[in-house]
Amino acid sequence: MQQIWIKKNDILENILIEKLVFWWKWFSRLKHTNPDLDWRVIFVNGGAIPGTIANLRVLNKKKSFIETQIIDIVKKSNLEIENHENKYGMSGWWKWINIPYEVQLDIKQEQVKESLNVLKNKINPKILDKDLELVEKDKFDSLFLPIQKSPIINWYRNKIEFSFWKYISFKNNIEQHFNVWFHKQGEFSKVEDYEWAPLIDEIQNEIYREIKKFSKTIWLPVYDQMKQEWFFRHILIRKTHFTNEIMLLFSFNSEYFNKNIKLNKNEKINIIKTFFLWLAKKYSIIKSIYLSHNPNKADICIWDLELIYGEKTIKEKILDLNFNISPTSFFQTNSSWAEKLYSIVLDFVKEFNNITVLDLYGWTGTIWMIFAKAWAKNVISVEMVTSASKDWEKNAELNWLSNIKFVNEKVEDFLEQYLNNWNKADLLIIDPPRAWMHPNALPNILKFNTNQIIYVSCNPSTLARDLWYILEKSDYKIQKIQVMDMFPHTHHIETVVSLVKS
Ligand SMILES: C[S@@+](CC[C@H](N)C(=O)[O-])C[C@H]1O[C@@H](n2cnc3c(N)ncnc32)[C@H](O)[C@@H]1O
């Protein structure tokens, strides 16, 4: 019998998952004997597919909704397909791999439409079609271009990190002491083990298997992440998409030998080096190999790096721009998609000759480099993370670009000073972090009064909130909206919106 009240940690049984709402949350409704609770909205965290029936644990009970986490699946959704990858569980990296790709695209396009629906109802007269004429309420849909697929669907990740660890579950009678793969979803204390990983290509998988096979031969233990001791820690593989180069990084606890003085440290490290040199000979695509001597207590892969083979960086080329990628470089994870995104941003721009572009939240400045190369008079890229600027400097030099400036500051602070000094801009490109844009930033963005703003967003709900503000407080109109699938088989969605002055 169902209980009358609901409290934290209660289990809600047999709940039908209806649709994706917000950025990563699923939506459902409670059927309950208590009329106060019946039909209550449930938000669901976890890897779900619409149509799934699941048991949920209550995380939080608010006045108007209940927040929950999936704990097990009672009945699979009819949308779910059986495919080769299904047996690899539901890692956060490919939660949707069991949904046919065309359905994934529909879900994403619909989710953005639903998030932006608030704009349609409230400020409809401000929505214009691509010819900048007023459109009717029911033409809201026409602002949406068809969703852009990722050029590569199944092995698009150019960077992947495997962890060494074990998988002990007395409940399920599993005792594996040497695993190398990914953490079990939602369980940091367990690493699963398979011979293959989705989302990377066959050569990356082959190299991963070679390293795993070797690491089992030298009689050293996997690192214990709870006790923070022992040896093997991570394998990092980076592969460039357009130039086909691989960088490997092998991370281990260099202090392991301090406590195990009977073992000959130099001998063991030399065996590791010899193996990796052999591997580089076997796979000529490998251009760079690092060892990461890593006693750090945190679960990070990159620490004290030693280059043992090849070049310090590998090279990538996007839209005719060269990038050097180091082990710590930031780079979009799906290179083929990145090229597509940047082309779309370029396509959206109405006037481009001799303009000053502000690239807000620039990261390594890929977007501004493309503008600087294309036609802009000046590009100013603003990013608060200092390490991203190191990449920026090297890449600017590599591409002979001088009409650019990189500002290592918070966008909200930068805008204040820039405007106080009476500086101007002709085009704003905003690509804020998933969580939010600082509330001080938006009012200042409007003060520039540029003819066009391009807003790139990875979170439809914050996009809706910011667009609402812009439409409410200014005479910008939405010109067009392009939803893009950046990461197939995941819930991630990218949206590019062009706003223009009426
Ligand atoms: C979505 S990413 C931008 C991606 C980038 N435009 C590109 O195309 O590669 C958001 C960036 O905003 C930066 N960021 C977050 N908060 C910021 C702030 N208050 N001021 C400046 N940069 C910030 C993050 O470090 C991150 O690099």
The ligand as an SDF file (V2000), in Angstrom:
LIG
                    3D

 27 29  0  0  0  0  0  0  0  0999 V2000
   30.8940   27.1890  -22.6310 C   0  0  0  0  0  0  0  0  0  0  0  0
   32.5110   27.6260  -22.2750 S   0  0  0  0  0  0  0  0  0  0  0  0
   33.0020   28.6380  -23.6040 C   0  0  0  0  0  0  0  0  0  0  0  0
   33.4790   27.8750  -24.8280 C   0  0  0  0  0  0  0  0  0  0  0  0
   34.1730   28.7010  -25.8730 C   0  0  0  0  0  0  0  0  0  0  0  0
   33.4100   29.8470  -26.2920 N   0  0  0  0  0  0  0  0  0  0  0  0
   34.5460   27.8440  -27.0870 C   0  0  0  0  0  0  0  0  0  0  0  0
   33.9620   28.0080  -28.1430 O   0  0  0  0  0  0  0  0  0  0  0  0
   35.3970   26.9890  -26.9520 O   0  0  0  0  0  0  0  0  0  0  0  0
   32.2900   28.7870  -20.9560 C   0  0  0  0  0  0  0  0  0  0  0  0
   33.5800   29.4240  -20.4590 C   0  0  0  0  0  0  0  0  0  0  0  0
   33.2610   30.4680  -19.5480 O   0  0  0  0  0  0  0  0  0  0  0  0
   34.2830   30.5580  -18.5650 C   0  0  0  0  0  0  0  0  0  0  0  0
   33.7080   31.3390  -17.4520 N   0  0  0  0  0  0  0  0  0  0  0  0
   32.8420   30.9230  -16.4950 C   0  0  0  0  0  0  0  0  0  0  0  0
   32.4540   31.9650  -15.7230 N   0  0  0  0  0  0  0  0  0  0  0  0
   33.0940   33.0660  -16.2000 C   0  0  0  0  0  0  0  0  0  0  0  0
   33.1020   34.4430  -15.8330 C   0  0  0  0  0  0  0  0  0  0  0  0
   32.3760   34.8960  -14.8170 N   0  0  0  0  0  0  0  0  0  0  0  0
   33.8690   35.2860  -16.5570 N   0  0  0  0  0  0  0  0  0  0  0  0
   34.6270   34.8300  -17.5950 C   0  0  0  0  0  0  0  0  0  0  0  0
   34.6660   33.5320  -18.0050 N   0  0  0  0  0  0  0  0  0  0  0  0
   33.9100   32.6620  -17.3040 C   0  0  0  0  0  0  0  0  0  0  0  0
   34.6040   29.1110  -18.2790 C   0  0  0  0  0  0  0  0  0  0  0  0
   35.9040   29.0010  -17.7460 O   0  0  0  0  0  0  0  0  0  0  0  0
   34.5000   28.4910  -19.6850 C   0  0  0  0  0  0  0  0  0  0  0  0
   35.7480   28.4790  -20.3120 O   0  0  0  0  0  0  0  0  0  0  0  0
  1  2  1  0
  2  3  1  0
  2 10  1  0
  3  4  1  0
  4  5  1  0
  5  6  1  0
  5  7  1  0
  7  8  2  0
  7  9  1  0
 10 11  1  0
 11 12  1  0
 11 26  1  0
 12 13  1  0
 13 14  1  0
 13 24  1  0
 14 15  1  0
 14 23  1  0
 15 16  2  0
 16 17  1  0
 17 18  1  0
 17 23  2  0
 18 19  1  0
 18 20  2  0
 20 21  1  0
 21 22  2  0
 22 23  1  0
 24 25  1  0
 24 26  1  0
 26 27  1  0
M  CHG  2   2   1   9  -1
M  END
$$$$
